[in-house]
Each structure stands twice: as C-alpha cells, then as structure tokens.
Amino acid sequence: MEKRKMSLKEAERLSVMQQIDKKVFTLRQASQELALSLRHTKRLRKRYRLKGAEWLISKHVGKVSPNRTDPKVQADVLKILHREEYAGFGPIFARDKIEERHGHCLSSETIRKWMVKTGLWIPKIKKRYKIHPRRLRRARFGELLQGDGSRHAWFEETGPECTIVLFVDDATSKITAGQFVPAETTEAYQQILKKHLDQYGRPRALYVDKHSIFRTHRENLAKERETHFARVLRELGIDLICAHSPH
C-alpha cells in the first residue's frame, strides 16, 4: 500500500505523544496542547503505544467517500441553480424544487455547500467566541510549580492501584518532587511540598486543579472557605492558583 506523509495535524499529535514519553508533558498538558479532551487524549495515547506512529496517519485520505455525489449530478444541479428562476432560493427551498422538478434527491446540506462554494448562497455569520490564548510558561525556574495527581495501576499486578502526585517546574518541565500515595490528600500534598522546599526552596506560586484539597466547592457557602492546604501556602508566602482562575 502506498505510504502517505503525515499532515501537520498528525505530525503535531506525534510530537506531543513523544513529549509524553520524555516526561515533558503530562496527559493533562498534552490535552491542552492538542486542544482535545483529557479522555480523547488518553485514547490517542493508548492506541499510539499499542500501534505506533503509523496509527496517527489517517487511513481515509486519498480514498473516495462512498457518500460522494456523482460529479455529473453535481454539475447538472449547479447548472439548474444558476437559472434565473432559481435566483434568491435558499438551500432548503432549492432542494425541494430540484427534487420535485428534476428528480434529484439530495440533502439540503449538500445543496447548501454547493451554493456557498459557487457564491449562490451567503451563509449567516456565526457568533464569534472569545479565544483565550494559551498561558505562557514562566521565564525562570521556581516562579511557578504545577501540582497534579494521576491514579493508575502503576505497578500492574504487583501492587494495588495508587496515585502518583508530582510537582513540575513550569519554566523547565523538571519534576522537582513526587510520591506514590494511596490517594490525593492534604497530607500527601504537604509531604511532597516539603520535599520540594527542602531541595529547591520556596516557589512563588503553585498551579493546581480544582480539587477540594485546594478550594471548597459548597454552593451554599456565602463565602468560599480557605482549605487547610491553602492556609499552609498562604503562611509560607506561596500564591495558590487554581485552574481556570483569573490568575
């Protein structure tokens, strides 16, 4: 079978998978880099590890879709749509009339695409959503730590399922402290923070997810209460930044 070069999108996915192998990205960071959900990124990762880089190349490129409309039918329909009697017709109305008068059974979406492509129909402008730029990495080591836990059967059949909690420096992607623990708890994060402090000193800030260890989630509270771990960070002079916060 003829081999095909990777597209830019496929090459980017391969690069990110390789960065995970090198421990540069966590799965969560990789999902953000690829603009995919964490679940979908995990599926990509699993298949990549099982089948390698070739799996990332689409098998459908270069193949004719079984749903493709006969080019002769497309040319005939476009010729009809350019007639004066069809001027001003929308895709749905045009579809109905073409089926009624000429016997071509097509979807309104197919008609719409052809009309847009040939300038016979101008689609409505979709609402523009604000694009949030990706957060830039900090410039120097120690400015920001990223803390995260991942639960998995790390020891396969030789031990129980557990969680690995890691602290990673944002500027260098260096793992500064980590530990296997039964579960993500306040005590576990305090132990790992102490490891980092003993070896590297105090960071300026710690970036984490919205786990209840770091912030409360009770909707009935008039004011968000400070968690024990958040208070420890405050007393140490370390800023706490939770994911999706204004920081």
C-alpha atoms as one frame of an Amber mdcrd trajectory, in Angstrom:
protein
   0.000   0.000   0.000   1.299   3.451  -0.875   2.569   5.352   2.130   1.470
   8.893   2.752   3.271  11.709   4.508   1.820  12.971   7.763  -0.288  16.104
   7.745   0.692  18.986  10.053  -2.078  17.967  12.459  -0.867  14.362  12.555
   2.745  15.461  12.978   1.746  17.671  15.904  -0.029  14.760  17.582   3.026
  12.535  17.110   5.282  15.224  18.565   3.082  15.583  21.638   2.955  11.790
  22.140   6.759  11.753  22.045   6.881  14.615  24.551   4.772  12.493  26.907
   7.309   9.654  26.502  10.078  12.087  27.505   8.060  13.261  30.537   7.939
  16.804  29.117   4.121  16.784  29.082   1.619  15.169  31.379  -1.553  13.827
  29.765  -3.403  16.872  31.035  -0.839  19.245  29.492  -0.907  17.237  26.251
  -4.684  17.546  26.033  -4.354  21.324  26.403  -1.605  21.444  23.773  -3.754
  19.498  21.275  -6.999  21.246  22.269  -8.588  17.864  22.959 -10.440  16.487
  25.948  -8.386  14.578  28.503 -10.393  11.424  27.749  -9.710  11.649  23.993
  -6.019  12.318  24.632  -5.853   9.192  26.793  -7.375   7.165  23.934  -4.809
   8.570  21.478  -2.034   7.766  23.907  -3.202   4.182  24.416  -3.508   3.467
  20.682  -0.186   5.163  19.939   1.560   2.948  22.497  -0.073  -0.187  21.050
   0.287   0.546  17.320   2.986   3.214  16.982   3.251   6.368  14.886   1.645
   4.856  11.767  -1.673   4.684  13.609  -1.745   8.506  13.705  -1.898   8.687
   9.897  -5.478   8.730   8.680  -6.430   5.668   6.640  -9.151   7.561   4.809
  -7.005  10.136   2.994  -6.948   9.525  -0.748  -9.959   7.233  -0.689 -13.207
   8.167  -2.381 -16.029   8.535   0.096 -18.909   6.102  -0.502 -21.274   9.012
   0.147 -19.761  11.234  -2.538 -22.281  12.588  -5.038 -21.780  11.771  -8.715
 -19.900  14.733 -10.285 -22.337  14.683 -13.234 -25.270  15.135 -10.846 -23.452
  17.978  -9.103 -22.766  19.735 -12.421 -26.397  19.281 -13.504 -27.770  20.663
 -10.231 -25.437  23.676 -10.258 -26.462  24.421 -13.847 -30.106  24.373 -12.732
 -29.405  26.597  -9.707 -27.816  29.242 -11.935 -31.079  29.674 -13.836 -32.898
  32.953 -13.298 -35.991  31.183 -11.983 -33.936  29.919  -9.007 -32.493  33.325
  -8.128 -32.939  34.071  -4.421 -33.791  30.493  -3.472 -32.424  29.255  -0.166
 -30.855  25.776   0.123 -33.935  24.071   1.602 -36.410  25.552  -0.887 -33.991
  24.870  -3.768 -33.614  21.248  -2.611 -37.402  20.758  -2.603 -37.864  22.253
  -6.081 -34.949  20.327  -7.612 -36.345  17.060  -6.279 -39.880  17.956  -7.427
 -38.980  19.202 -10.909 -35.815  17.285 -11.799 -35.839  14.142  -9.641 -32.501
  14.718  -7.898 -32.819  13.555  -4.254 -30.153  15.416  -2.300 -29.840  16.719
   1.246 -30.310  20.418   1.912 -26.816  20.468   3.456 -25.294  19.196   0.192
 -27.173  21.857  -1.766 -26.103  24.498   0.754 -22.409  23.583   0.431 -22.563
  23.743  -3.379 -24.394  27.068  -3.313 -21.910  28.577  -0.846 -18.945  27.332
  -2.877 -20.285  28.868  -6.098 -21.437  32.114  -4.471 -25.163  31.417  -4.847
 -25.723  31.499  -1.103 -24.057  33.580   1.617 -24.237  31.827   4.993 -25.134
  33.723   8.116 -22.164  34.960  10.103 -21.681  32.727  13.101 -21.261  34.227
  16.524 -17.630  34.863  17.301 -16.412  33.435  20.561 -13.611  34.973  22.513
 -10.442  32.971  22.053  -8.370  32.608  25.196  -4.657  32.436  24.357  -2.624
  29.653  25.894  -0.869  30.545  29.103   2.807  31.305  28.501   5.373  29.425
  30.515   7.188  31.295  33.253  10.626  32.612  32.421  12.643  31.276  35.371
  12.921  28.161  37.488  10.979  28.436  40.738   8.450  31.031  39.587   5.624
  28.517  39.231   5.107  24.898  40.220   2.435  22.688  38.691   0.963  20.098
  41.033  -1.147  17.186  39.834  -2.107  13.644  40.777  -2.807  10.687  38.483
  -4.460   7.454  39.658  -3.489   4.277  37.817  -2.401   0.667  38.273   1.217
   1.823  38.213   2.584  -1.484  39.495   0.199  -3.592  37.387  -0.324  -6.924
  39.176   2.462  -6.473  41.743   0.671  -3.871  43.836  -2.631  -2.090  44.428
  -3.866   0.810  42.303  -2.476   4.079  43.643  -1.940   7.748  42.815   1.283
   9.465  41.828   1.476  13.126  42.816   4.101  15.229  41.055   5.353  18.798
  41.305   6.739  20.066  37.985   8.530  23.363  37.424   6.628  25.379  34.823
   9.653  27.021  33.176  11.784  23.902  32.719   9.273  20.997  32.943  11.580
  19.457  35.549   9.965  17.157  38.120  11.039  18.630  41.462   9.208  16.272
  43.825   6.898  13.289  43.652   5.500  10.374  45.558   3.212   7.361  45.188
   0.320   7.677  47.637  -2.902   5.730  48.266  -4.967   8.782  47.253  -4.755
  12.553  46.768  -4.967  14.011  50.273  -3.918  17.167  52.076  -1.262  15.211
  53.975   0.175  13.787  50.741   0.485  17.221  49.133   2.096  18.617  52.289
   4.698  15.834  52.272   5.556  16.445  48.619   5.658  20.216  49.149   8.148
  19.664  51.993  10.347  17.583  49.665  10.403  20.440  47.172  11.080  23.065
  49.838  13.947  21.049  51.333  15.702  20.715  47.971  14.767  23.827  45.989
  13.350  26.368  48.409  10.102  28.274  48.184   8.386  28.769  44.790   6.446
  31.922  44.053   3.224  30.102  43.179   1.609  26.678  42.872  -0.781  25.909
  39.983  -3.281  23.106  40.648  -6.706  21.837  39.586  -9.977  22.467  41.418
  -9.632  19.573  43.874 -11.285  20.102  47.259  -7.814  19.971  48.822  -7.195
  23.439  47.414 -10.610  25.105  47.413 -14.132  24.491  48.693 -16.998  23.606
  46.343 -20.076  24.010  48.509 -22.619  26.161  46.704 -24.473  27.050  49.900
 -21.468  28.833  51.386 -21.836  32.605  51.147 -18.058  32.965  51.125 -15.514
  30.430  49.975 -13.651  28.966  52.951  -9.905  28.584  52.930  -8.775  24.957
  53.000  -6.020  23.750  55.312  -3.545  23.342  52.439  -4.391  26.792  51.062
  -3.725  28.268  54.517  -0.356  26.493  54.681   0.629  28.028  51.335  -0.518
  31.473  52.438   1.524  31.276  55.628   4.559  30.238  53.574   4.020  33.145
  51.178   3.251  30.902  48.189   0.455  32.011  45.856  -2.187  29.364  45.087
  -3.517  29.413  41.513  -6.396  27.064  40.709  -7.146  26.044  37.110  -9.491
  28.407  35.216  -8.966  31.170  37.779  -8.368  34.844  36.719  -4.657  34.468
  37.525
